[in-house]
Structures are given as C-alpha cells and as structure tokens.
Amino acid sequence: MEIEREALAGVGGGFGLRDAYRGAVKEIAADVGGWKLANQMYGGTSTWQDKLRARAALKDYLNGSDRLPSWAPQW
C-alpha cells in the first residue's frame, strides 16, 4: 500500500504536544519575566497591577515570535 505525497502533506504529528509545550514555556516566561520587569521598572513600589501589565506585555511579545526564550529547548 502506497501513500501519495499529497496525502502526507497535510499530516501533522505529536497530537498538539509542540503547541502545548510552546504555550507552557511562554506562560512560564511571561510569569517570571513580567514579575522581574515590573520590579526593575518600578522598584519596590510595583503593585500587582504593574506586574500583571508587565506580564501581559511580555506575553504579547513572546506570542509575536516563533522563537522561544534561550533557556528552553527549541522544539
């Protein structure tokens, strides 16, 4: 039995594991990085709102790129 090239072109793999992995890495990076970014920008006076705003900005930045942070394996 042979499978045609056109049929193979639409085949994905991993059951969405790659997307789930990349999403989890971006969430972790946004959580940690947003907290650190707010503390650096506002010092000890950063509020929870500042930290959430920095997290959202960092998450948008990560979502705009195809690359993951350097500490994460590029899968």
N, C-alpha and C positions, 0 to 999 in steps of 0.2 A: 504494500500500500504506500503510495507516494502522496506527499502533501505539497500543494502548489505554493510557490513563493508568495503569491497574493494573500493566501490564507494565513501564512506565517507573519506577514507584515503587521497584522492587527493584534497579534498575540502579546499580551503583557505578562508579567510574571510577579511572583512574590506576594500575591494576594494583598497588595497595597502596603506591604511592610516598609518599602522605601519611603512612601509618603508619610506613613505613621512615624517612622524614625526621624525623618527630617522635621516634621511638625513638633515632635517632642524636644529635639535639640534646640529648635528656635524658641520654644516656650521657656526652656531652662535658661538659655542665653538671655532672653528678654527679662526674665525674673531677676536674675543675678545682676545683669548689666544695668538694668533700669534702676535698681536699688543703688548700685555704686555710682552711676551717673548723677542721680539726684543728690547723693551725699557730696559729690565733688562740686556740683554746681551751687548748691545752697548751704553746704557745710552742715553743721549740727542742727540747723534750724529747718531742715527739709521736713515737710509734712507728708502724710500718707498720700495726699492728692498729688504732691510733687513727684513722689515715687511712682505712682500709677501713671501719671502723664509721661514720665521718662520711659517707663516700661512700654507703653503704647507706641511711643515714637521709635524706640529701638526695635520693637516687633515689626512695625511697618518697614523699617529699614531692612531688616533681615528677610522679610517676605518679598522685597523688591529685588533680591539677588538669588542667583542659582547656587551660590556657594554657601557652605556652612562655616561657622567660626573655625579658626585654626585648630582648636583643641579637639574638635570632633572629627572622626574618620569621615572622609568624603565618599559616602556610599550612594 
